[in-house]
Amino acid sequence: MTQSHTRLLILLIALLTISAAFAEPADVEIAAEKPSKSKREKIPPSDGYYKGREIAVTMHFTGADWLTRESRDREEDCTTMLAALGVKPGQTVCDMGCGNGFYSIKLAEMVGKDGKVLAVDIQPQMLSLLKLRAKAAKIKNIKPLLGTFVDPKLPDGAVDLILLVDVYHEFSHPEQMLAAMRKSLKPGGRLALVEFREEDPAVPIKPLHKMSKQQILKEIPPNGFKLVEQFDKLPWQHLMFFERDDATAKDAAEKLEKSQK
Ligand SMILES: C[S@@+](CC[C@H](N)C(=O)[O-])C[C@H]1O[C@@H](n2cnc3c(N)ncnc32)[C@H](O)[C@@H]1O
Protein backbone atom coordinates (compact mmCIF):
# COMPACT_ATOMS: atom_id res chain seq x y z
CA MET A 1 0.00 0.00 0.00
CA THR A 2 1.42 3.42 -0.98
CA GLN A 3 1.66 6.29 1.49
CA SER A 4 -1.24 8.12 -0.15
CA HIS A 5 -3.41 4.98 0.09
CA THR A 6 -2.63 4.73 3.82
CA ARG A 7 -3.53 8.40 4.33
CA LEU A 8 -6.79 7.88 2.42
CA LEU A 9 -7.63 4.86 4.59
CA ILE A 10 -6.96 6.79 7.82
CA LEU A 11 -9.14 9.65 6.58
CA LEU A 12 -11.95 7.22 5.71
CA ILE A 13 -11.84 5.55 9.16
CA ALA A 14 -11.87 8.96 10.86
CA LEU A 15 -14.89 10.07 8.81
CA LEU A 16 -16.79 6.85 9.59
CA THR A 17 -16.06 7.22 13.33
CA ILE A 18 -17.27 10.84 13.38
CA SER A 19 -20.47 10.10 11.47
CA ALA A 20 -21.26 7.13 13.75
CA ALA A 21 -20.84 9.35 16.82
CA PHE A 22 -23.37 11.87 15.46
CA ALA A 23 -25.82 9.38 13.96
CA GLU A 24 -29.33 9.59 15.40
CA PRO A 25 -31.71 6.66 15.35
CA ALA A 26 -34.24 7.30 12.61
CA ASP A 27 -36.77 4.74 13.75
CA VAL A 28 -37.66 6.09 17.18
CA GLU A 29 -40.31 8.63 18.11
CA ILE A 30 -38.76 9.18 21.53
CA ALA A 31 -35.14 8.20 21.90
CA ALA A 32 -35.37 7.82 25.65
CA GLU A 33 -33.35 5.51 27.82
CA LYS A 34 -35.15 2.16 27.82
CA PRO A 35 -35.78 0.90 31.34
CA SER A 36 -34.04 -2.36 32.21
CA LYS A 37 -36.19 -5.51 32.04
CA SER A 38 -36.73 -5.61 35.81
CA LYS A 39 -37.76 -1.93 35.89
CA ARG A 40 -39.94 -2.37 32.81
CA GLU A 41 -41.94 -5.06 34.56
CA LYS A 42 -42.82 -2.61 37.34
CA ILE A 43 -44.05 0.11 34.98
CA PRO A 44 -47.73 -0.27 34.23
CA PRO A 45 -48.34 0.45 30.54
CA SER A 46 -49.81 3.88 29.88
CA ASP A 47 -53.15 3.80 28.03
CA GLY A 48 -52.44 7.30 26.75
CA TYR A 49 -55.00 9.00 29.01
CA TYR A 50 -54.88 10.50 32.51
CA LYS A 51 -58.02 11.53 34.39
CA GLY A 52 -59.91 11.98 31.11
CA ARG A 53 -57.12 13.90 29.31
CA GLU A 54 -55.36 12.50 26.25
CA ILE A 55 -51.59 12.60 26.86
CA ALA A 56 -49.67 14.42 24.12
CA VAL A 57 -46.87 12.77 22.16
CA THR A 58 -43.43 14.00 23.24
CA MET A 59 -41.92 16.77 21.16
CA HIS A 60 -39.14 15.21 19.07
CA PHE A 61 -35.61 16.54 19.35
CA THR A 62 -35.54 17.37 15.63
CA GLY A 63 -38.04 20.16 16.40
CA ALA A 64 -35.87 21.68 19.15
CA ASP A 65 -35.18 24.87 17.16
CA TRP A 66 -38.75 25.97 17.93
CA LEU A 67 -37.81 26.18 21.62
CA THR A 68 -35.08 28.72 20.95
CA ARG A 69 -36.93 30.68 18.24
CA GLU A 70 -36.23 34.41 18.14
CA SER A 71 -39.90 35.32 18.81
CA ARG A 72 -40.28 33.19 21.95
CA ASP A 73 -39.77 35.90 24.55
CA ARG A 74 -42.14 38.24 22.70
CA GLU A 75 -44.84 35.55 22.43
CA GLU A 76 -44.56 33.83 25.82
CA ASP A 77 -42.95 36.62 27.89
CA CYS A 78 -40.34 34.23 29.27
CA THR A 79 -38.59 37.11 31.07
CA THR A 80 -41.66 37.89 33.19
CA MET A 81 -42.23 34.18 33.84
CA LEU A 82 -38.65 33.74 35.10
CA ALA A 83 -38.92 36.81 37.33
CA ALA A 84 -42.15 35.41 38.85
CA LEU A 85 -40.37 32.22 39.95
CA GLY A 86 -38.53 33.91 42.84
CA VAL A 87 -35.30 32.00 42.18
CA LYS A 88 -32.45 32.97 44.53
CA PRO A 89 -28.67 32.69 44.16
CA GLY A 90 -27.32 29.47 45.63
CA GLN A 91 -30.50 27.44 45.07
CA THR A 92 -30.80 24.03 43.45
CA VAL A 93 -33.34 24.29 40.67
CA CYS A 94 -34.55 21.56 38.33
CA ASP A 95 -35.51 22.27 34.73
CA MET A 96 -37.78 19.27 34.16
CA GLY A 97 -38.14 18.31 30.49
CA CYS A 98 -35.41 20.82 29.71
CA GLY A 99 -35.31 20.18 25.95
CA ASN A 100 -32.33 21.99 24.43
CA GLY A 101 -31.90 24.05 27.60
CA PHE A 102 -33.58 27.36 26.73
CA TYR A 103 -34.56 27.78 30.40
CA SER A 104 -31.65 25.80 31.95
CA ILE A 105 -29.16 28.41 30.73
CA LYS A 106 -31.21 31.30 32.11
CA LEU A 107 -31.79 29.51 35.44
CA ALA A 108 -28.06 28.75 35.73
CA GLU A 109 -27.35 32.48 35.55
CA MET A 110 -30.05 33.18 38.17
CA VAL A 111 -28.75 30.67 40.75
CA GLY A 112 -25.15 31.77 40.17
CA LYS A 113 -21.94 29.93 40.85
CA ASP A 114 -23.06 28.68 44.29
CA GLY A 115 -26.24 27.19 42.93
CA LYS A 116 -26.98 24.52 40.36
CA VAL A 117 -29.47 23.49 37.74
CA LEU A 118 -30.47 19.86 37.35
CA ALA A 119 -31.58 19.61 33.74
CA VAL A 120 -33.68 16.50 33.10
CA ASP A 121 -34.89 15.08 29.81
CA ILE A 122 -35.70 11.64 28.42
CA GLN A 123 -34.18 12.33 25.01
CA PRO A 124 -30.37 12.14 25.09
CA GLN A 125 -30.22 14.23 21.93
CA MET A 126 -31.94 17.11 23.75
CA LEU A 127 -29.29 16.86 26.49
CA SER A 128 -26.53 16.93 23.85
CA LEU A 129 -28.00 20.15 22.42
CA LEU A 130 -28.19 21.61 25.93
CA LYS A 131 -24.53 20.72 26.60
CA LEU A 132 -23.45 22.47 23.39
CA ARG A 133 -25.37 25.61 24.33
CA ALA A 134 -24.03 25.59 27.92
CA LYS A 135 -20.47 25.18 26.63
CA ALA A 136 -20.87 28.07 24.18
CA ALA A 137 -22.21 30.25 27.02
CA LYS A 138 -19.34 29.08 29.33
CA ILE A 139 -21.85 27.90 31.93
CA LYS A 140 -20.65 25.21 34.31
CA ASN A 141 -23.40 24.85 36.94
CA ILE A 142 -25.82 22.74 34.90
CA LYS A 143 -25.99 19.01 35.54
CA PRO A 144 -27.75 17.17 32.69
CA LEU A 145 -29.72 14.10 33.83
CA LEU A 146 -31.14 11.46 31.52
CA GLY A 147 -34.47 10.47 33.06
CA THR A 148 -36.90 7.72 32.18
CA PHE A 149 -40.66 7.90 31.67
CA VAL A 150 -41.16 7.23 35.40
CA ASP A 151 -37.96 8.41 37.07
CA PRO A 152 -36.25 11.78 36.60
CA LYS A 153 -33.21 10.52 38.59
CA LEU A 154 -33.29 13.48 40.97
CA PRO A 155 -31.63 13.32 44.40
CA ASP A 156 -34.02 13.01 47.38
CA GLY A 157 -34.91 16.15 49.38
CA ALA A 158 -32.45 18.34 47.49
CA VAL A 159 -34.39 20.63 45.15
CA ASP A 160 -35.77 24.12 45.92
CA LEU A 161 -37.80 24.54 42.73
CA ILE A 162 -38.82 22.30 39.85
CA LEU A 163 -39.77 24.24 36.74
CA LEU A 164 -41.97 22.41 34.24
CA VAL A 165 -42.49 24.42 31.08
CA ASP A 166 -44.69 22.81 28.46
CA VAL A 167 -43.79 19.30 29.57
CA TYR A 168 -46.24 17.95 32.16
CA HIS A 169 -48.91 17.27 29.51
CA GLU A 170 -46.36 14.98 27.76
CA PHE A 171 -45.67 12.75 30.77
CA SER A 172 -46.73 9.23 29.79
CA HIS A 173 -46.78 8.30 33.52
CA PRO A 174 -47.87 11.45 35.42
CA GLU A 175 -48.40 9.72 38.78
CA GLN A 176 -44.92 8.17 38.88
CA MET A 177 -43.30 11.44 37.77
CA LEU A 178 -45.23 13.45 40.39
CA ALA A 179 -44.27 10.98 43.13
CA ALA A 180 -40.59 11.16 42.14
CA MET A 181 -40.65 14.97 42.02
CA ARG A 182 -42.30 15.12 45.47
CA LYS A 183 -39.48 13.03 46.89
CA SER A 184 -36.83 15.30 45.40
CA LEU A 185 -38.17 18.53 46.93
CA LYS A 186 -36.65 20.17 50.01
CA PRO A 187 -39.14 21.09 52.76
CA GLY A 188 -40.92 24.16 51.38
CA GLY A 189 -39.72 23.30 47.85
CA ARG A 190 -42.07 24.06 44.95
CA LEU A 191 -43.23 22.88 41.56
CA ALA A 192 -43.78 25.69 39.05
CA LEU A 193 -46.12 24.38 36.38
CA VAL A 194 -46.31 26.30 33.10
CA GLU A 195 -48.89 25.10 30.58
CA PHE A 196 -50.50 26.73 27.52
CA ARG A 197 -54.04 27.87 28.40
CA GLU A 198 -56.68 25.52 27.00
CA GLU A 199 -59.41 27.99 27.99
CA ASP A 200 -58.11 30.54 25.47
CA PRO A 201 -58.74 29.69 21.79
CA ALA A 202 -56.46 32.61 20.80
CA VAL A 203 -53.39 30.73 22.09
CA PRO A 204 -52.00 29.24 18.85
CA ILE A 205 -50.96 25.83 20.16
CA LYS A 206 -52.30 22.35 19.27
CA PRO A 207 -55.15 21.33 21.63
CA LEU A 208 -53.33 18.31 23.12
CA HIS A 209 -50.45 20.59 24.14
CA LYS A 210 -52.73 22.86 26.18
CA MET A 211 -54.25 22.37 29.65
CA SER A 212 -57.09 24.05 31.54
CA LYS A 213 -56.72 25.08 35.18
CA GLN A 214 -59.62 22.77 35.98
CA GLN A 215 -57.78 19.77 34.50
CA ILE A 216 -54.51 20.72 36.23
CA LEU A 217 -56.32 20.80 39.56
CA LYS A 218 -57.92 17.45 38.81
CA GLU A 219 -54.46 15.91 38.34
CA ILE A 220 -51.85 17.52 40.61
CA PRO A 221 -53.42 17.86 44.12
CA PRO A 222 -54.56 14.20 44.37
CA ASN A 223 -50.88 13.27 43.96
CA GLY A 224 -49.76 14.89 47.23
CA PHE A 225 -49.48 18.56 46.28
CA LYS A 226 -51.35 21.74 47.22
CA LEU A 227 -51.77 24.85 45.09
CA VAL A 228 -49.99 27.72 46.88
CA GLU A 229 -49.81 30.52 44.29
CA GLN A 230 -50.92 31.45 40.79
CA PHE A 231 -49.50 33.99 38.37
CA ASP A 232 -52.01 35.00 35.69
CA LYS A 233 -50.10 37.65 33.77
CA LEU A 234 -48.47 35.59 31.04
CA PRO A 235 -49.76 36.07 27.49
CA TRP A 236 -50.22 32.38 26.60
CA GLN A 237 -49.63 30.24 29.70
CA HIS A 238 -50.84 29.38 33.19
CA LEU A 239 -48.17 29.55 35.88
CA MET A 240 -49.20 27.63 38.99
CA PHE A 241 -47.08 26.86 42.05
CA PHE A 242 -47.52 23.70 44.10
CA GLU A 243 -45.95 22.52 47.35
CA ARG A 244 -45.93 19.09 48.94
CA ASP A 245 -49.11 18.31 50.79
CA ASP A 246 -48.21 15.65 53.27
CA ALA A 247 -51.85 15.27 54.33
CA THR A 248 -52.81 13.77 50.95
CA ALA A 249 -49.40 12.31 50.13
CA LYS A 250 -49.87 9.05 52.05
CA ASP A 251 -53.07 8.22 50.18
CA ALA A 252 -51.41 9.00 46.83
CA ALA A 253 -48.38 6.83 47.61
CA GLU A 254 -50.55 3.89 48.70
CA LYS A 255 -52.70 4.18 45.57
CA LEU A 256 -49.65 4.29 43.32
CA GLU A 257 -48.06 1.29 45.02
CA LYS A 258 -51.29 -0.73 44.63
CA SER A 259 -51.54 0.17 40.93
CA GLN A 260 -48.01 -1.09 40.34
CA LYS A 261 -48.55 -4.50 41.93
C1 LIG B 1 -42.09 20.84 24.49
S1 LIG B 1 -40.52 20.40 25.14
C2 LIG B 1 -40.23 21.73 26.28
C3 LIG B 1 -38.77 21.96 26.56
C4 LIG B 1 -38.44 23.07 27.58
N1 LIG B 1 -39.13 22.86 28.84
C5 LIG B 1 -38.73 24.44 27.04
O1 LIG B 1 -39.78 24.99 27.38
O2 LIG B 1 -37.91 24.96 26.28
C6 LIG B 1 -40.89 19.03 26.21
C7 LIG B 1 -39.67 18.25 26.65
O3 LIG B 1 -40.06 17.38 27.72
C8 LIG B 1 -39.37 16.15 27.58
N2 LIG B 1 -40.10 15.09 28.33
C9 LIG B 1 -41.24 14.43 28.00
N3 LIG B 1 -41.55 13.51 28.96
C10 LIG B 1 -40.57 13.59 29.91
C11 LIG B 1 -40.32 12.91 31.14
N4 LIG B 1 -41.12 11.94 31.60
N5 LIG B 1 -39.23 13.27 31.86
C12 LIG B 1 -38.40 14.26 31.42
N6 LIG B 1 -38.58 14.92 30.25
C13 LIG B 1 -39.66 14.60 29.51
C14 LIG B 1 -39.32 15.93 26.08
O4 LIG B 1 -38.30 15.03 25.74
C15 LIG B 1 -39.06 17.37 25.57
O5 LIG B 1 -37.70 17.64 25.44
The ligand as an SDF file (V2000), in Angstrom:
LIG
                    3D

 27 29  0  0  0  0  0  0  0  0999 V2000
  -42.0910   20.8400   24.4880 C   0  0  0  0  0  0  0  0  0  0  0  0
  -40.5210   20.4010   25.1360 S   0  0  0  0  0  0  0  0  0  0  0  0
  -40.2270   21.7330   26.2760 C   0  0  0  0  0  0  0  0  0  0  0  0
  -38.7650   21.9600   26.5570 C   0  0  0  0  0  0  0  0  0  0  0  0
  -38.4380   23.0670   27.5800 C   0  0  0  0  0  0  0  0  0  0  0  0
  -39.1310   22.8630   28.8370 N   0  0  0  0  0  0  0  0  0  0  0  0
  -38.7300   24.4380   27.0420 C   0  0  0  0  0  0  0  0  0  0  0  0
  -39.7800   24.9920   27.3770 O   0  0  0  0  0  0  0  0  0  0  0  0
  -37.9070   24.9580   26.2810 O   0  0  0  0  0  0  0  0  0  0  0  0
  -40.8910   19.0320   26.2120 C   0  0  0  0  0  0  0  0  0  0  0  0
  -39.6710   18.2510   26.6510 C   0  0  0  0  0  0  0  0  0  0  0  0
  -40.0630   17.3840   27.7180 O   0  0  0  0  0  0  0  0  0  0  0  0
  -39.3750   16.1470   27.5800 C   0  0  0  0  0  0  0  0  0  0  0  0
  -40.0980   15.0890   28.3320 N   0  0  0  0  0  0  0  0  0  0  0  0
  -41.2380   14.4300   28.0030 C   0  0  0  0  0  0  0  0  0  0  0  0
  -41.5520   13.5110   28.9590 N   0  0  0  0  0  0  0  0  0  0  0  0
  -40.5720   13.5930   29.9090 C   0  0  0  0  0  0  0  0  0  0  0  0
  -40.3230   12.9120   31.1440 C   0  0  0  0  0  0  0  0  0  0  0  0
  -41.1250   11.9420   31.6000 N   0  0  0  0  0  0  0  0  0  0  0  0
  -39.2320   13.2750   31.8560 N   0  0  0  0  0  0  0  0  0  0  0  0
  -38.3970   14.2570   31.4230 C   0  0  0  0  0  0  0  0  0  0  0  0
  -38.5800   14.9220   30.2530 N   0  0  0  0  0  0  0  0  0  0  0  0
  -39.6580   14.6020   29.5080 C   0  0  0  0  0  0  0  0  0  0  0  0
  -39.3150   15.9320   26.0850 C   0  0  0  0  0  0  0  0  0  0  0  0
  -38.3040   15.0290   25.7420 O   0  0  0  0  0  0  0  0  0  0  0  0
  -39.0590   17.3670   25.5670 C   0  0  0  0  0  0  0  0  0  0  0  0
  -37.7030   17.6380   25.4370 O   0  0  0  0  0  0  0  0  0  0  0  0
  1  2  1  0
  2  3  1  0
  2 10  1  0
  3  4  1  0
  4  5  1  0
  5  6  1  0
  5  7  1  0
  7  8  2  0
  7  9  1  0
 10 11  1  0
 11 12  1  0
 11 26  1  0
 12 13  1  0
 13 14  1  0
 13 24  1  0
 14 15  1  0
 14 23  1  0
 15 16  2  0
 16 17  1  0
 17 18  1  0
 17 23  2  0
 18 19  1  0
 18 20  2  0
 20 21  1  0
 21 22  2  0
 22 23  1  0
 24 25  1  0
 24 26  1  0
 26 27  1  0
M  CHG  2   2   1   9  -1
M  END
$$$$
